[in-house]
Amino acid sequence: MSEFVKVACVGEIQPGTGKTVNLGGTSVALFNVDGQYFAISNTCPHEDGPLGEGMLCGSVVTCPFHAYEFDVISGECLTESAYHVERFEVRLDGNDILLRESGDG
C-alpha cells in the first residue's frame, strides 16, 4: 500500500490558488478550493503546460499555455473530453498537507 507524504502546509496555499509540489520526483499541482485541497498531475496532456501555474476559478484550472480547462476535483478536461489528468489523494494531518504517493485518488 502506498504512503502519504507531506508536501505543504495549510497556510502556504490560499483559497482560490494553487502551488506546484514535488511528490517523489513527480510534479503535482495542489489547489485550495474554498478550504479543501485537491491535487492533480502538474502536466497538461495537451502540450505539457504547467497546470500549477494556471488560473483557478472555482474548481477549474486553466492551463497557462493554451487555455485548456481541467476540473481539479475529477481530473476531467472540460475543453477536450479525450483528455484527463491523474488525481492524487489528499489528506490533512494538523497543518500538514499530505499526498498519497500513487495517483488516481
Legacy VTK file of the C-alpha trace (Angstrom):
# vtk DataFile Version 3.0
C-alpha trace
ASCII
DATASET POLYDATA
POINTS 105 float
0.000 0.000 0.000
1.315 3.460 -0.851
2.148 6.003 1.812
1.160 9.607 2.398
3.924 12.204 2.126
3.949 15.785 3.435
4.164 18.243 0.530
2.995 21.566 2.015
1.419 23.327 4.981
-2.137 24.648 5.126
-1.142 28.357 5.233
1.014 28.108 2.097
-1.890 27.893 -0.368
-4.624 30.500 -0.059
-8.204 29.696 -1.194
-8.544 30.079 -4.953
-4.858 29.433 -5.625
-2.535 26.569 -6.418
1.053 25.530 -5.982
3.359 23.050 -7.672
4.834 20.452 -5.312
7.206 17.524 -5.726
5.923 14.071 -4.800
8.745 11.551 -5.076
10.034 13.074 -8.301
6.556 13.673 -9.758
5.395 17.249 -10.338
1.936 17.705 -8.801
-0.398 20.722 -8.875
-2.029 21.263 -5.461
-5.066 23.566 -5.217
-7.127 25.126 -2.430
-10.815 25.215 -3.425
-12.698 27.023 -0.640
-10.566 25.400 2.064
-10.495 21.913 0.524
-7.333 20.658 -1.128
-7.151 18.786 -4.420
-4.114 17.504 -6.301
-3.674 16.611 -9.962
-0.763 15.988 -12.291
1.016 19.260 -12.990
1.394 18.389 -16.683
-1.370 19.295 -19.129
-1.851 16.372 -21.532
-2.382 18.757 -24.463
1.161 20.160 -24.715
2.736 19.720 -21.268
1.685 23.082 -19.804
2.246 23.611 -16.047
-1.248 23.368 -14.533
0.026 24.507 -11.122
0.724 27.897 -12.680
-2.759 28.162 -14.160
-5.636 30.400 -13.054
-8.086 28.690 -10.684
-11.770 29.669 -10.867
-13.934 27.610 -8.523
-12.705 24.063 -9.081
-11.498 24.683 -12.642
-7.877 25.420 -13.508
-6.948 26.889 -16.887
-3.660 25.787 -18.415
-1.433 28.837 -18.994
-0.217 27.501 -22.362
-3.383 27.019 -24.451
-6.281 27.637 -22.006
-7.386 24.012 -21.687
-9.608 23.743 -18.608
-9.499 20.935 -16.042
-11.710 20.195 -13.053
-9.234 19.748 -10.182
-11.709 17.547 -8.283
-12.368 14.969 -11.016
-9.315 15.431 -13.247
-11.597 15.731 -16.277
-10.786 18.125 -19.114
-13.664 20.481 -19.840
-12.141 21.631 -23.148
-11.484 18.269 -24.803
-13.197 15.192 -23.371
-10.430 12.858 -24.590
-8.031 14.404 -22.056
-7.862 13.934 -18.303
-5.186 14.322 -15.648
-4.155 11.973 -12.869
-5.553 12.803 -9.421
-3.781 12.322 -6.109
-5.434 11.599 -2.783
-5.036 14.459 -0.281
-5.152 14.176 3.497
-4.651 16.765 6.240
-2.712 15.981 9.393
-2.912 19.066 11.606
-1.425 21.839 9.434
0.369 19.400 7.131
-0.951 18.629 3.648
-0.185 15.040 2.695
-0.479 13.327 -0.684
-0.636 9.619 -1.383
2.337 8.554 -3.480
0.300 6.681 -6.100
-2.171 8.706 -8.141
-5.843 8.435 -9.132
-7.028 9.022 -5.576
LINES 1 106
105 0 1 2 3 4 5 6 7 8 9 10 11 12 13 14 15 16 17 18 19 20 21 22 23 24 25 26 27 28 29 30 31 32 33 34 35 36 37 38 39 40 41 42 43 44 45 46 47 48 49 50 51 52 53 54 55 56 57 58 59 60 61 62 63 64 65 66 67 68 69 70 71 72 73 74 75 76 77 78 79 80 81 82 83 84 85 86 87 88 89 90 91 92 93 94 95 96 97 98 99 100 101 102 103 104
